[in-house]
Amino acid sequence: MKILKAMTAGLMLAALPLASHAEDMSYSFVDLGYVETEIDGVGPSADGFALRGSVGFAENYFAFAEYSSQSVSGVDLDITTVGLGGHYGLADNIDLVGRAGWFKVKASTTGASADDDGYLLSAGLRGKVGESVELDGSVIYTDVGGSGGDDTAIAVGGRYFFTKNFAVGAEYQHGSDTSTVLVGVRYSF
């Protein structure tokens, strides 16, 4: 039942009727950043890089893709995510945002590897504070299925735009077993 409710909420957000979006917020961008993940019960943190992108289309929709590569204690962890989303303007400076997607996780070490895949649903708010600051927050539900299970995480982030197209930012995501910090740059187009 929990999965059905999360899926329904995500699909409803992605299918909201067309409406005006928050002023000057682009849903077409490329992010490059440093990412660090702390896994509960595991020694040192995993760290590496993340590359993310989004392309807006049909006024209120976007396609997104994300890739991160992290390492810890001789284990490489690669995560690839693709999906679709939608946004609905609640006010001139704030959007309601929903996403639905598929992801693949691959863990590898010398001579061995394992991978699994699943889906994600997220819902949140994204808005502008003044001319140069953008903030967002969301709830992200992921399900790997089988023994991999599911997780619900809270994510918050912010960006400072030096120009209309170039920003620096930071994000924090906390799930039941992991905490992730991403610091990077964004180019919007």
Secondary structure, DSSP 8 states (H G I E B T S, - for coil): -HHHHHHHHHHHHHT-------TT--S-EEEEEEEEEEETT-SS-EEEEEEEEEEEETTTEEEEEEEEEEEETTEEEEEEEEEEEEEEEEETTEEEEEEEEEEEEEEEETTEEEEEEEEEEEEEEEEEETTTEEEEEEEEEEEEEGGGEEEEEEEEEEEEESSSSEEEEEEEEE-SSEEEEEEEEEEE-
